[in-house]
Amino acid sequence: MEFDLIVTNGLIVSPTDILEAQEIGIKDGKILCLGASLPRGPSTKVIDAEGAYITPGGVDSHVHLEQRNTPQGDTWETGTRSAICGGTTTIVAFVSQHREDKSLIPLVEEYSALARGNSYVDYGLHVILTNPTPTVLNEELAVLKSEWGITSVKLYMTYDKMKLVDKEVLGVLTAARRLGLTTMIHAENHDMIALIIDTLEAEGKTEPYFHSVSRPTLAESEATYRAISLAELMDTPILLVHVSSHDAARHIREAQTRLLPIYGETCPQYLWLLAEKLKGEHFHGAKAVCSPPLRESSAETDAMWTGIANGTFTTFSSDHAASKFYVEGGKRLGIVDGKPRFRNIPNGLPGLETRLPLLFKGVLEGRIRIQDFVRVACSNPARLYGLPQKGAILPGKDADLCIWYPHGKIAPIVLKNTMLHHDIDYTPYEDMRFENWPRYTILRGEVVWNRENGGLVGQKGL
């Protein structure tokens, strides 16, 4: 038997351990074995990791691409292209139901058609529910699980066009329990936010910065506690998405301490950025508008790092939901009759390509361990969302790898948007300094990103 590819001389990382002096033998897109001095054949390719970390290909389980409400965002082609260049080999994106949509099946078919043949990465789908009719809950979700492999739904507790009231949430949780689905919840108190927005607008406070004022940590904390209470009543697992504040994380941690099946997710922007970012001149603060918003204090970002380190957060996702800034229909929708209106700014930031480098930066700075990195960015999302071939460097798994640079082998990088491979005209991490970056990305045994020799060398078509 001859291996197609052997990766040697690396530090192989799992959620609990670091393996040294082991090679990775790959055949037909799968990891065949880990071992020492694996046999080379005449056609075996060898990659020398030169002592660097080897992590599983990243699994980004919270991605918005080519959705109807983000016409100026990334497409499947441009978004997944950027994912590969940042070490991510699998994404899970959202099929979005609008209020007027009675059936989910046509939506899944339509969205799958957008993805088919245009992706650089492997992918799965979630479904956003805004109109959970009896037919959807009692018939269609079962079909989506059995025929499409969709095992997760997302709900909103805010936004006029998307929010569900508590009784509707309970109805979804009942169906999720029956079918064994994971329910993702965007938890913010809608009425608190609506009142504050109206008050701010009446006072003429409509600059982008006031977006963060309008969505206080208390709104996230209250809704998080309420969502946990609803899940506890139904004895159903939930995942609180894009957690941004200490108080919300505390509610999750306390529920977990009581052995409730409550999971949490946070994102790069809540580790590195603060509300000050929304104060940019000439409306540039709009580039940093997302929900929940960036927080005022570094105590909040510190709490997010702590939540990763202590296991409060199950997953770490990009929540890539980008809109261009300089193009009509993008972030500048928040300028109405020449005046800023933060209410109208499309929410969301770009982050598919920078997600793993930003988390790895935390490893290098001693915020978390490299094992924590793998747990939240690779292994846990694969397990939680039913991707058994992903997220681990083990025999029988897909040969999805991210090989980093060894210490001292890469010059520091000062990030510029022009370096990235998305189709968005800015990055909120402009001029941030990085000491490492993915050197190789391998998807099912094929090198698809080689930073020093060709860059993006993979092809779309998945």
Salt bridges, closest charged atoms under 4 A:
ASP4 OD1 - LYS27 NZ 3.72
GLU23 OE2 - ARG40 NH2 2.87
GLU50 OE2 - LYS409 NZ 3.34
GLU50 OE1 - ARG439 NH1 2.67
ASP60 OD2 - ARG355 NE 3.56
ASP74 OD2 - HIS320 NE2 2.88
GLU77 OE1 - LYS460 NZ 3.15
GLU100 OE2 - HIS98 ND1 3.75
ASP101 OD2 - ARG68 NH2 2.97
ASP122 OD2 - LYS390 NZ 2.51
ASP122 OD1 - ARG444 NH2 2.58
ASP160 OD1 - HIS190 NE2 2.93
ASP166 OD1 - ARG226 NH1 2.78
GLU188 OE1 - HIS186 NE2 2.67
GLU188 OE1 - ARG215 NH2 3.10
ASP198 OD1 - ARG343 NH2 3.03
GLU201 OE1 - ARG343 NH2 2.82
GLU203 OE1 - LYS205 NZ 3.23
GLU220 OE1 - ARG295 NH2 3.11
GLU222 OE2 - ARG226 NE 2.93
GLU232 OE2 - ARG258 NH1 2.84
ASP247 OD1 - HIS246 ND1 3.29
ASP247 OD1 - ARG250 NH2 3.59
GLU254 OE2 - ARG250 NH1 3.64
GLU265 OE2 - HIS62 ND1 2.96
GLU276 OE1 - LYS279 NZ 3.52
GLU281 OE1 - HIS282 NE2 3.99
ASP302 OD1 - ARG367 NH1 3.00
ASP319 OD1 - HIS62 NE2 2.96
ASP319 OD1 - HIS64 NE2 3.37
GLU353 OE2 - HIS421 ND1 2.88
GLU365 OE2 - LYS361 NZ 3.24
ASP372 OD1 - ARG369 NH2 3.14
ASP372 OD1 - ARG375 NH2 3.09
ASP398 OD1 - LYS30 NZ 2.57
ASP398 OD2 - LYS390 NZ 2.81
ASP400 OD2 - LYS390 NZ 2.72
ASP423 OD2 - LYS324 NZ 3.37
ASP431 OD1 - LYS416 NZ 2.24
GLU435 OE2 - ARG433 NE 2.70
GLU452 OE1 - ARG439 NH2 3.37
